[in-house]
Amino acid sequence: MLENIAATLLLNFLTWKPVIIAIGIIWGATVTFYLLFLVFACYRRAVEEGTVVPKFSKAMIAPALLGGAVLDVVWNYLIGSILFLELPDIDEPGFAAHTFTHRLKQHVKEFTWRGVQARFFAQQLNWADPEHVK
């Protein structure tokens, strides 16, 4: 009897293992994306306030800024497309049109479920970088 319970639990775990791994990857990518955004927001605020950012500091955060930019586009196309049930609407040339922020700016003023969702994410970003999404 105990062997049957153990076998059933193991089989259930193995069946759900890919789902659990996928959720873990999505969560990890989201946390990483958010932390890299906070690095960007801190750097941007310092520059806008006229703070002299030392060259060594710039060199240390450059990989985070570059990695964050790449993750922004990847996250937008994969996770953002699922969250908003649409592919990104690339309505202008350039890198910025492919970012999650651009998607939020497209929906933030709408009175739809996408607008509600965009305002939620904008709130999570704007506290660190005021008016990041307007």
Rosetta silent file (secondary structure, phi, psi, omega in degrees, C-alpha in Angstrom):
SEQUENCE: MLENIAATLLLNFLTWKPVIIAIGIIWGATVTFYLLFLVFACYRRAVEEGTVVPKFSKAMIAPALLGGAVLDVVWNYLIGSILFLELPDIDEPGFAAHTFTHRLKQHVKEFTWRGVQARFFAQQLNWADPEHVK
SCORE:     score description
SCORE:     0.000 S_00000001
   1 L     0.000  -46.749  179.988    0.000    0.000    0.000 S_00000001
   2 H   -64.704  -36.511  178.157    2.764    2.449    0.957 S_00000001
   3 H   -64.354  -37.353  179.620    4.670    1.552   -2.218 S_00000001
   4 H   -66.311  -40.500  178.741    1.581    2.410   -4.315 S_00000001
   5 H   -64.905  -45.246  179.637    1.240    5.806   -2.642 S_00000001
   6 H   -62.547  -42.181  178.728    4.943    6.529   -3.161 S_00000001
   7 H   -64.477  -40.786  178.887    4.740    5.420   -6.798 S_00000001
   8 H   -65.068  -44.044  178.886    1.669    7.599   -7.388 S_00000001
   9 H   -63.356  -41.647  178.762    3.334   10.627   -5.802 S_00000001
  10 H   -64.058  -44.219  179.125    6.490   10.085   -7.859 S_00000001
  11 H   -62.810  -42.438  177.653    4.483    9.712  -11.080 S_00000001
  12 H   -62.918  -41.155  178.680    2.505   12.878  -10.288 S_00000001
  13 H   -63.102  -44.892 -179.286    5.734   14.763   -9.575 S_00000001
  14 H   -65.426  -32.444  177.922    7.310   13.595  -12.828 S_00000001
  15 H   -69.530  -39.585 -178.313    4.191   14.605  -14.743 S_00000001
  16 H   -88.118   -9.294 -175.492    4.216   18.087  -13.193 S_00000001
  17 H   -55.686  -46.609  178.682    8.006   18.476  -13.213 S_00000001
  18 H   -62.192  -35.261  178.713    8.168   20.311  -16.610 S_00000001
  19 H   -67.294  -44.600  179.166    5.405   22.671  -15.478 S_00000001
  20 H   -62.702  -41.533  178.497    7.177   23.376  -12.193 S_00000001
  21 H   -64.823  -43.372  179.669   10.451   23.985  -14.038 S_00000001
  22 H   -62.119  -43.703  178.287    8.753   26.317  -16.529 S_00000001
  23 H   -62.573  -40.791  177.876    7.141   28.321  -13.714 S_00000001
  24 H   -63.126  -41.063  178.597   10.522   28.541  -11.978 S_00000001
  25 H   -65.843  -44.530  178.966   12.206   29.804  -15.153 S_00000001
  26 H   -62.375  -45.144  179.266    9.482   32.408  -15.741 S_00000001
  27 H   -62.129  -46.298  179.628    9.664   33.558  -12.119 S_00000001
  28 H   -61.536  -41.882  178.523   13.466   33.736  -12.232 S_00000001
  29 H   -65.511  -38.130 -179.811   13.431   35.697  -15.493 S_00000001
  30 H   -67.001  -45.252  178.808   10.841   38.095  -14.089 S_00000001
  31 H   -63.408  -44.183  178.692   12.798   38.754  -10.896 S_00000001
  32 H   -61.663  -45.272  178.577   16.015   39.205  -12.896 S_00000001
  33 H   -58.244  -44.940 -178.561   14.266   41.552  -15.337 S_00000001
  34 H   -65.662  -43.772  179.434   12.894   43.630  -12.445 S_00000001
  35 H   -64.376  -39.658  177.640   16.254   43.852  -10.671 S_00000001
  36 H   -67.634  -34.494  174.592   17.972   44.899  -13.899 S_00000001
  37 H   -62.377  -41.389 -179.971   15.272   47.534  -14.402 S_00000001
  38 H   -63.034  -35.940  174.403   16.041   48.900  -10.929 S_00000001
  39 H   -62.169  -46.727  178.639   19.719   49.218  -11.913 S_00000001
  40 H   -59.750  -46.116 -177.519   18.634   51.128  -15.033 S_00000001
  41 H   -62.609  -41.753  179.476   16.269   53.367  -13.035 S_00000001
  42 H   -64.452  -45.272  179.614   18.959   54.208  -10.473 S_00000001
  43 H   -63.343  -46.297 -178.692   21.495   55.019  -13.190 S_00000001
  44 H   -62.109  -43.261  179.239   18.997   57.101  -15.172 S_00000001
  45 H   -62.873  -42.293  179.240   17.935   59.078  -12.103 S_00000001
  46 H   -61.474  -44.517  179.673   21.567   59.787  -11.193 S_00000001
  47 H   -64.829  -43.738 -179.462   22.327   61.027  -14.706 S_00000001
  48 H   -64.858  -30.247  178.961   19.166   63.175  -14.825 S_00000001
  49 L   -83.525   -2.259  178.134   20.065   64.753  -11.465 S_00000001
  50 L    85.147   11.618  177.898   23.518   65.640  -12.781 S_00000001
  51 L   -69.469  133.536  177.101   25.400   63.180  -10.608 S_00000001
  52 L   -80.062  115.426  179.043   28.798   62.324  -12.026 S_00000001
  53 L   -91.513  119.363 -177.872   28.855   58.550  -12.386 S_00000001
  54 L   -59.764  150.318 -178.433   32.450   57.300  -12.183 S_00000001
  55 H   -59.555  -38.842  178.971   33.803   55.420  -15.198 S_00000001
  56 H   -61.609  -42.418  178.354   34.440   52.335  -13.092 S_00000001
  57 H   -63.044  -42.437  177.722   30.804   52.329  -11.970 S_00000001
  58 H   -59.897  -42.257  179.693   29.645   52.710  -15.571 S_00000001
  59 H   -65.159  -34.129 -179.044   31.826   49.763  -16.560 S_00000001
  60 H   -73.551  -34.878 -177.818   30.378   47.670  -13.721 S_00000001
  61 H   -93.313  -11.020 -179.427   26.742   48.369  -14.573 S_00000001
  62 H   -55.867  -45.154  177.941   27.095   48.285  -18.371 S_00000001
  63 H   -61.853  -35.597  178.369   26.591   44.498  -18.559 S_00000001
  64 H   -66.252  -41.739  179.573   23.473   44.828  -16.391 S_00000001
  65 H   -66.215  -43.222  178.779   22.075   47.551  -18.640 S_00000001
  66 H   -66.586  -46.496  177.670   22.845   45.582  -21.799 S_00000001
  67 H   -62.404  -38.817  177.932   21.517   42.336  -20.343 S_00000001
  68 H   -64.146  -38.943  179.187   18.428   44.134  -19.079 S_00000001
  69 H   -64.776  -43.610  178.701   17.736   45.579  -22.519 S_00000001
  70 H   -65.196  -45.542  179.878   17.976   42.153  -24.145 S_00000001
  71 H   -64.053  -33.491  177.631   15.846   40.549  -21.424 S_00000001
  72 H   -58.246  -47.551 -179.016   13.298   43.366  -21.814 S_00000001
  73 H   -69.068  -45.827 -179.629   12.690   42.454  -25.456 S_00000001
  74 H   -62.048  -45.644 -179.710   12.718   38.692  -24.865 S_00000001
  75 H   -62.410  -40.910  179.545   10.389   39.023  -21.860 S_00000001
  76 H   -61.612  -46.578 -177.550    8.055   41.278  -23.848 S_00000001
  77 H   -69.603  -36.953 -177.048    7.790   38.843  -26.753 S_00000001
  78 H   -89.480  -65.502 -174.817    7.387   35.728  -24.611 S_00000001
  79 H   -75.920  -44.467  179.163    5.773   36.615  -21.291 S_00000001
  80 H   -58.658  -38.630  178.637    4.239   39.942  -22.330 S_00000001
  81 H   -65.379  -35.312  177.302    2.517   38.294  -25.284 S_00000001
  82 H   -72.070  -45.460 -177.865    0.962   35.727  -22.962 S_00000001
  83 H   -63.312  -36.404 -177.121   -0.056   38.301  -20.331 S_00000001
  84 H  -102.374    1.195  179.290   -1.671   40.611  -22.885 S_00000001
  85 L    50.634   45.010  177.261   -2.852   37.850  -25.266 S_00000001
  86 L  -162.595  153.906  172.323   -1.312   39.620  -28.249 S_00000001
  87 L   -79.047  155.963  179.306    1.959   39.911  -30.093 S_00000001
  88 L   -58.487  141.130  178.158    3.823   43.204  -29.691 S_00000001
  89 L   -96.472  100.331 -177.482    2.500   45.984  -31.918 S_00000001
  90 L   -87.360   94.408 -174.557    5.608   47.426  -33.533 S_00000001
  91 L  -103.379    4.775  177.413    4.268   50.783  -34.699 S_00000001
  92 L  -152.708  155.992 -179.213    7.556   52.653  -34.969 S_00000001
  93 L   -74.827  161.321  174.465   11.152   51.877  -35.932 S_00000001
  94 L   106.879  167.068 -176.704   13.891   51.340  -33.395 S_00000001
  95 H   -64.710  -41.079 -174.040   14.757   49.217  -30.416 S_00000001
  96 H   -58.308  -30.033 -178.211   12.326   50.884  -27.992 S_00000001
  97 H   -66.558  -15.741 -177.868    9.294   49.661  -29.950 S_00000001
  98 H   -97.058    1.959 -174.127   10.190   46.088  -29.003 S_00000001
  99 L   -90.910  162.826  177.587   10.285   46.664  -25.235 S_00000001
 100 H   -66.283  -35.538  177.329    7.755   45.849  -22.552 S_00000001
 101 H   -58.784  -41.413  179.097    7.572   49.549  -21.641 S_00000001
 102 H   -61.015  -42.802  177.724    6.387   50.331  -25.160 S_00000001
 103 H   -60.345  -43.792  179.952    3.629   47.741  -24.817 S_00000001
 104 H   -62.785  -42.563  179.744    2.563   49.291  -21.505 S_00000001
 105 H   -62.335  -31.323  178.981    2.496   52.789  -22.999 S_00000001
 106 H   -69.510  -29.640 -172.717    0.208   51.510  -25.759 S_00000001
 107 H  -109.697  -14.760 -168.184   -2.350   50.163  -23.262 S_00000001
 108 L   -60.480  -28.266 -177.928   -2.014   52.249  -20.086 S_00000001
 109 L   -97.474    3.349 -179.989   -4.773   54.748  -21.004 S_00000001
 110 L   -80.045  149.469  174.801   -7.246   52.147  -22.261 S_00000001
 111 L  -102.082   58.726  179.490  -10.367   51.261  -20.284 S_00000001
 112 L  -132.594  176.730  177.282  -10.006   47.548  -20.978 S_00000001
 113 H   -64.028  -30.807  176.792   -8.555   44.599  -19.118 S_00000001
 114 H   -67.433  -36.907  177.096   -5.287   45.284  -20.953 S_00000001
 115 H   -64.775  -41.921  177.437   -5.360   48.849  -19.633 S_00000001
 116 H   -60.987  -44.211 -179.699   -5.887   47.621  -16.070 S_00000001
 117 H   -66.135  -42.415  179.462   -2.973   45.233  -16.477 S_00000001
 118 H   -62.860  -41.055  178.372   -0.767   47.917  -18.043 S_00000001
 119 H   -65.452  -35.806  176.319   -1.510   50.310  -15.162 S_00000001
 120 H   -61.004  -50.206 -179.178   -0.595   47.591  -12.644 S_00000001
 121 H   -66.841  -36.781  177.735    2.793   47.039  -14.284 S_00000001
 122 H   -60.408  -39.808  178.402    3.313   50.800  -14.729 S_00000001
 123 H   -62.712  -36.033 -179.432    2.801   51.235  -10.985 S_00000001
 124 H   -70.523  -24.324 -178.949    5.488   48.620  -10.321 S_00000001
 125 H   -95.741  -39.755 -170.737    7.945   50.560  -12.512 S_00000001
 126 H   -69.176  -21.434  177.988    7.060   54.196  -11.909 S_00000001
 127 L   -65.973  -32.854 -178.285    7.890   54.241   -8.207 S_00000001
 128 L   -89.319  -31.069 -179.476   11.554   53.638   -9.115 S_00000001
 129 L  -135.274   83.439 -174.192   11.561   55.690  -12.326 S_00000001
 130 L   -49.844  134.486 -179.720    8.788   58.283  -12.090 S_00000001
 131 L    62.834   26.426  174.285    6.818   58.616  -15.298 S_00000001
 132 L   -60.518  -41.994  174.898    8.639   55.680  -16.890 S_00000001
 133 L  -118.586  114.017  179.648    5.252   54.675  -18.268 S_00000001
 134 L  -115.488    0.000    0.000    2.959   57.615  -18.886 S_00000001
